């Protein structure tokens, strides 16, 4: 296996983990209170979800390019 494929797969897994952390944080009691009053999640929770998505997509692209 190529190193870029392994790195891409690792990044994809890391992206999923970050996204799950963001989803779990969005269900925390204090986060629910903030969302009730402001209508949105805190910046930290949003950054976990955004970063998770970006890292996942980048990892998938790297893994697919490395699989050739």
C-alpha positions, 0 to 999 in steps of 0.5 A: 500500500502506498503511504498516501493511501494510508495517510488519507485513510487515517485522515478520513477516520480522524475527520469522522472522530472530530465530527462525532465529537461535535455531534456529542457536544451539541447534545450536552445540556449547556449546549442545548441551553445556548441553542435555545436562547441564541438559535445556534450552537457555540463556535467550538461545537461548530468548528468541530463539525466543520473541521471533521467534515473538511478533514474527512473529505480531504482524507477521502480524496488523498486515499482515492488518489493514493489507491491508483 
